[in-house]
Amino acid sequence: MSNPLLNKAFDDAYPIPAAGRMTLAGTIDRAMLLFAILVIAAAWTWNLYFKGNSIASYLAVGLIGGLVVALVIIFARHTAPFLAPVYAAFEGLALGGLSASFQGLYYGIVMQAVLVTVCIMGVMFLLYRWKIIRATKRLWIGVTAATGGVMLFYVVDIVLSLFNIQIPAFSGGGIVGIGISLVIICVASLNLILDFDVIERGVQSGQPKYMEWYAAFGLMVTLVWLYLEVLRLLARRR
């Protein structure tokens, strides 16, 4: 994000023989595999929810396990080939349960959120590919700062919720709440531009093969974040 997971991810990697270098095709393959694992795990908790079973334990395992594994990957990037699939599975358990809960409240909202997320990714990729939006130094600084602000907002919101303090204007479906969601979605979308840029630079500079897994992991984090914010926005509108 300024995917913080990908930012400067390649700075400490060294050029190696061609056979062991990161490639764009390899990164795409790894990303598709991770998303396949995520979807399978999400389908598990989704089905459990609509069969009337409790998914609280799966949500807890997914959220906590995903956070722990993500932190390990971030601080030890060489573990990505082994832990990125585990992270995808944990994330799928949590995402499937959360999505099912929203679907139970607002029929059809999950499919809408998925379509909007895919469309945003497609548009951002084309904007990057056609060089309409360039990953300049100024963009990196701006998006990094904005992402940090969003993370701080999340932390404050979580701390307040622990004390049963809610600010209706922020968490409700009013103009302010919807505006906040739109801003966060814009920030997450711009993070995709930076993700594409880092992946491209990593491939061009011939980084180690394990960085394909790390790059795919970082892209997944951004897309899941974007999806959840789109889902929240749609729920607020309803």
One Martini backbone bead per residue (centre of mass of N, CA, C, O) as a GRO file, in nm:
protein
  238
    1MET     BB    1   0.074   0.044   0.034
    2SER     BB    2   0.116   0.244  -0.088
    3ASN     BB    3   0.206  -0.045  -0.002
    4PRO     BB    4   0.355  -0.133   0.284
    5LEU     BB    5   0.424  -0.425   0.181
    6LEU     BB    6   0.579  -0.316  -0.097
    7ASN     BB    7   0.739  -0.100   0.005
    8LYS     BB    8   1.066  -0.163  -0.056
    9ALA     BB    9   1.074  -0.481  -0.106
   10PHE     BB   10   1.340  -0.471  -0.320
   11ASP     BB   11   1.595  -0.331  -0.186
   12ASP     BB   12   1.733  -0.621  -0.058
   13ALA     BB   13   1.758  -0.734  -0.337
   14TYR     BB   14   1.935  -0.952  -0.567
   15PRO     BB   15   2.068  -1.031  -0.839
   16ILE     BB   16   1.996  -1.317  -1.044
   17PRO     BB   17   1.953  -1.569  -1.215
   18ALA     BB   18   1.709  -1.610  -1.449
   19ALA     BB   19   1.575  -1.878  -1.334
   20GLY     BB   20   1.535  -1.712  -1.033
   21ARG     BB   21   1.338  -1.500  -1.131
   22MET     BB   22   1.116  -1.269  -1.141
   23THR     BB   23   0.782  -1.274  -1.281
   24LEU     BB   24   0.484  -1.186  -1.410
   25ALA     BB   25   0.358  -1.465  -1.453
   26GLY     BB   26   0.427  -1.573  -1.172
   27THR     BB   27   0.267  -1.361  -1.012
   28ILE     BB   28  -0.009  -1.425  -1.133
   29ASP     BB   29  -0.020  -1.721  -1.047
   30ARG     BB   30  -0.001  -1.669  -0.743
   31ALA     BB   31  -0.250  -1.489  -0.718
   32MET     BB   32  -0.458  -1.698  -0.821
   33LEU     BB   33  -0.404  -1.907  -0.602
   34LEU     BB   34  -0.473  -1.734  -0.356
   35PHE     BB   35  -0.768  -1.671  -0.446
   36ALA     BB   36  -0.862  -1.963  -0.454
   37ILE     BB   37  -0.821  -2.019  -0.154
   38LEU     BB   38  -1.002  -1.794  -0.050
   39VAL     BB   39  -1.268  -1.891  -0.182
   40ILE     BB   40  -1.282  -2.169  -0.051
   41ALA     BB   41  -1.282  -2.070   0.244
   42ALA     BB   42  -1.529  -1.881   0.213
   43ALA     BB   43  -1.735  -2.103   0.133
   44TRP     BB   44  -1.735  -2.246   0.402
   45THR     BB   45  -1.855  -2.016   0.587
   46TRP     BB   46  -2.094  -1.950   0.413
   47ASN     BB   47  -2.239  -2.227   0.434
   48LEU     BB   48  -2.259  -2.238   0.740
   49TYR     BB   49  -2.435  -1.988   0.779
   50PHE     BB   50  -2.681  -2.094   0.583
   51LYS     BB   51  -2.712  -2.360   0.783
   52GLY     BB   52  -2.698  -2.237   1.096
   53ASN     BB   53  -2.410  -2.205   1.180
   54SER     BB   54  -2.146  -2.132   1.363
   55ILE     BB   55  -1.872  -1.870   1.289
   56ALA     BB   56  -1.704  -1.745   1.520
   57SER     BB   57  -1.445  -1.922   1.521
   58TYR     BB   58  -1.363  -1.867   1.227
   59LEU     BB   59  -1.332  -1.567   1.251
   60ALA     BB   60  -1.116  -1.566   1.470
   61VAL     BB   61  -0.907  -1.737   1.323
   62GLY     BB   62  -0.887  -1.561   1.069
   63LEU     BB   63  -0.808  -1.289   1.195
   64ILE     BB   64  -0.569  -1.376   1.378
   65GLY     BB   65  -0.412  -1.556   1.183
   66GLY     BB   66  -0.378  -1.345   0.957
   67LEU     BB   67  -0.220  -1.137   1.122
   68VAL     BB   68   0.022  -1.311   1.205
   69VAL     BB   69   0.113  -1.405   0.923
   70ALA     BB   70   0.150  -1.124   0.799
   71LEU     BB   71   0.376  -1.031   0.989
   72VAL     BB   72   0.578  -1.247   0.911
   73ILE     BB   73   0.597  -1.177   0.611
   74ILE     BB   74   0.684  -0.879   0.637
   75PHE     BB   75   0.956  -0.958   0.819
   76ALA     BB   76   0.971  -1.241   0.623
   77ARG     BB   77   0.969  -1.273   0.292
   78HIS     BB   78   1.083  -1.572   0.248
   79THR     BB   79   0.797  -1.701   0.362
   80ALA     BB   80   0.577  -1.662   0.140
   81PRO     BB   81   0.560  -1.946  -0.006
   82PHE     BB   82   0.435  -2.073   0.272
   83LEU     BB   83   0.233  -1.837   0.403
   84ALA     BB   84   0.040  -1.718   0.190
   85PRO     BB   85  -0.166  -1.955   0.177
   86VAL     BB   86  -0.241  -1.935   0.475
   87TYR     BB   87  -0.347  -1.650   0.466
   88ALA     BB   88  -0.571  -1.702   0.256
   89ALA     BB   89  -0.729  -1.897   0.434
   90PHE     BB   90  -0.785  -1.711   0.671
   91GLU     BB   91  -0.916  -1.483   0.504
   92GLY     BB   92  -1.149  -1.658   0.398
   93LEU     BB   93  -1.290  -1.720   0.663
   94ALA     BB   94  -1.352  -1.423   0.730
   95LEU     BB   95  -1.481  -1.326   0.460
   96GLY     BB   96  -1.714  -1.528   0.446
   97GLY     BB   97  -1.853  -1.445   0.710
   98LEU     BB   98  -1.891  -1.142   0.653
   99SER     BB   99  -2.045  -1.172   0.387
  100ALA     BB  100  -2.281  -1.338   0.497
  101SER     BB  101  -2.383  -1.124   0.693
  102PHE     BB  102  -2.450  -0.913   0.476
  103GLN     BB  103  -2.636  -1.094   0.305
  104GLY     BB  104  -2.849  -1.136   0.533
  105LEU     BB  105  -2.925  -0.823   0.531
  106TYR     BB  106  -2.831  -0.780   0.208
  107TYR     BB  107  -2.941  -0.872  -0.070
  108GLY     BB  108  -2.673  -0.886  -0.314
  109ILE     BB  109  -2.416  -0.728  -0.200
  110VAL     BB  110  -2.173  -0.910  -0.270
  111MET     BB  111  -2.185  -0.904  -0.578
  112GLN     BB  112  -2.157  -0.601  -0.598
  113ALA     BB  113  -1.880  -0.578  -0.456
  114VAL     BB  114  -1.723  -0.756  -0.652
  115LEU     BB  115  -1.777  -0.596  -0.912
  116VAL     BB  116  -1.662  -0.327  -0.818
  117THR     BB  117  -1.376  -0.427  -0.754
  118VAL     BB  118  -1.307  -0.534  -1.037
  119CYS     BB  119  -1.351  -0.265  -1.184
  120ILE     BB  120  -1.142  -0.101  -1.033
  121MET     BB  121  -0.900  -0.273  -1.107
  122GLY     BB  122  -0.927  -0.244  -1.413
  123VAL     BB  123  -0.904   0.064  -1.427
  124MET     BB  124  -0.629   0.094  -1.282
  125PHE     BB  125  -0.469  -0.077  -1.481
  126LEU     BB  126  -0.523   0.100  -1.731
  127LEU     BB  127  -0.409   0.363  -1.616
  128TYR     BB  128  -0.128   0.238  -1.586
  129ARG     BB  129  -0.076   0.119  -1.868
  130TRP     BB  130  -0.143   0.415  -2.011
  131LYS     BB  131  -0.016   0.643  -1.822
  132ILE     BB  132  -0.228   0.829  -1.669
  133ILE     BB  133  -0.112   0.701  -1.409
  134ARG     BB  134   0.168   0.780  -1.217
  135ALA     BB  135   0.438   0.655  -1.010
  136THR     BB  136   0.526   0.893  -0.842
  137LYS     BB  137   0.670   1.042  -0.581
  138ARG     BB  138   0.419   1.207  -0.503
  139LEU     BB  139   0.223   0.970  -0.495
  140TRP     BB  140   0.363   0.803  -0.284
  141ILE     BB  141   0.346   1.009  -0.056
  142GLY     BB  142   0.039   1.058  -0.058
  143VAL     BB  143  -0.058   0.760  -0.021
  144THR     BB  144   0.100   0.697   0.232
  145ALA     BB  145  -0.031   0.914   0.410
  146ALA     BB  146  -0.325   0.824   0.367
  147THR     BB  147  -0.291   0.536   0.474
  148GLY     BB  148  -0.203   0.617   0.756
  149GLY     BB  149  -0.466   0.767   0.824
  150VAL     BB  150  -0.652   0.522   0.797
  151MET     BB  151  -0.517   0.345   1.011
  152LEU     BB  152  -0.569   0.544   1.242
  153PHE     BB  153  -0.875   0.539   1.219
  154TYR     BB  154  -0.907   0.240   1.288
  155VAL     BB  155  -0.781   0.246   1.567
  156VAL     BB  156  -0.973   0.450   1.694
  157ASP     BB  157  -1.232   0.290   1.640
  158ILE     BB  158  -1.152   0.041   1.808
  159VAL     BB  159  -1.107   0.180   2.080
  160LEU     BB  160  -1.393   0.299   2.106
  161SER     BB  161  -1.545   0.024   2.090
  162LEU     BB  162  -1.430  -0.089   2.363
  163PHE     BB  163  -1.612   0.166   2.502
  164ASN     BB  164  -1.885   0.205   2.352
  165ILE     BB  165  -1.796   0.418   2.122
  166GLN     BB  166  -1.997   0.618   1.899
  167ILE     BB  167  -2.000   0.781   1.573
  168PRO     BB  168  -2.257   0.823   1.370
  169ALA     BB  169  -2.124   0.991   1.136
  170PHE     BB  170  -1.908   0.756   1.080
  171SER     BB  171  -2.094   0.472   1.104
  172GLY     BB  172  -2.312   0.559   0.934
  173GLY     BB  173  -2.545   0.653   0.651
  174GLY     BB  174  -2.447   0.921   0.607
  175ILE     BB  175  -2.265   1.156   0.456
  176VAL     BB  176  -2.007   1.113   0.622
  177GLY     BB  177  -1.983   0.805   0.603
  178ILE     BB  178  -1.981   0.790   0.294
  179GLY     BB  179  -1.739   0.978   0.253
  180ILE     BB  180  -1.531   0.803   0.399
  181SER     BB  181  -1.558   0.556   0.216
  182LEU     BB  182  -1.474   0.698  -0.048
  183VAL     BB  183  -1.191   0.780   0.042
  184ILE     BB  184  -1.086   0.495   0.106
  185ILE     BB  185  -1.131   0.381  -0.177
  186CYS     BB  186  -0.935   0.573  -0.318
  187VAL     BB  187  -0.684   0.485  -0.164
  188ALA     BB  188  -0.695   0.184  -0.238
  189SER     BB  189  -0.684   0.229  -0.545
  190LEU     BB  190  -0.402   0.372  -0.548
  191ASN     BB  191  -0.249   0.127  -0.437
  192LEU     BB  192  -0.258  -0.033  -0.702
  193ILE     BB  193  -0.057   0.139  -0.855
  194LEU     BB  194   0.180   0.073  -0.664
  195ASP     BB  195   0.174  -0.229  -0.699
  196PHE     BB  196   0.233  -0.234  -1.003
  197ASP     BB  197   0.502  -0.084  -0.984
  198VAL     BB  198   0.657  -0.280  -0.801
  199ILE     BB  199   0.628  -0.528  -0.977
  200GLU     BB  200   0.765  -0.415  -1.228
  201ARG     BB  201   1.039  -0.345  -1.091
  202GLY     BB  202   1.101  -0.631  -0.993
  203VAL     BB  203   1.116  -0.761  -1.271
  204GLN     BB  204   1.330  -0.569  -1.406
  205SER     BB  205   1.553  -0.632  -1.160
  206GLY     BB  206   1.565  -0.936  -1.082
  207GLN     BB  207   1.419  -1.093  -0.857
  208PRO     BB  208   1.343  -1.318  -0.653
  209LYS     BB  209   1.108  -1.569  -0.663
  210TYR     BB  210   0.967  -1.513  -0.381
  211MET     BB  211   0.848  -1.228  -0.470
  212GLU     BB  212   0.593  -1.332  -0.602
  213TRP     BB  213   0.448  -1.400  -0.336
  214TYR     BB  214   0.470  -1.124  -0.203
  215ALA     BB  215   0.323  -0.962  -0.420
  216ALA     BB  216   0.058  -1.126  -0.411
  217PHE     BB  217   0.001  -1.067  -0.116
  218GLY     BB  218  -0.016  -0.755  -0.135
  219LEU     BB  219  -0.249  -0.750  -0.342
  220MET     BB  220  -0.455  -0.896  -0.165
  221VAL     BB  221  -0.472  -0.691   0.062
  222THR     BB  222  -0.583  -0.459  -0.110
  223LEU     BB  223  -0.840  -0.604  -0.225
  224VAL     BB  224  -0.971  -0.673   0.044
  225TRP     BB  225  -0.992  -0.385   0.144
  226LEU     BB  226  -1.164  -0.280  -0.090
  227TYR     BB  227  -1.403  -0.474  -0.059
  228LEU     BB  228  -1.484  -0.395   0.233
  229GLU     BB  229  -1.544  -0.094   0.165
  230VAL     BB  230  -1.760  -0.147  -0.044
  231LEU     BB  231  -1.945  -0.304   0.142
  232ARG     BB  232  -1.987  -0.075   0.343
  233LEU     BB  233  -2.105   0.132   0.149
  234LEU     BB  234  -2.353  -0.032   0.058
  235ALA     BB  235  -2.470  -0.057   0.342
  236ARG     BB  236  -2.506   0.247   0.397
  237ARG     BB  237  -2.703   0.303   0.163
  238ARG     BB  238  -2.924   0.094   0.283
   0.00000   0.00000   0.00000
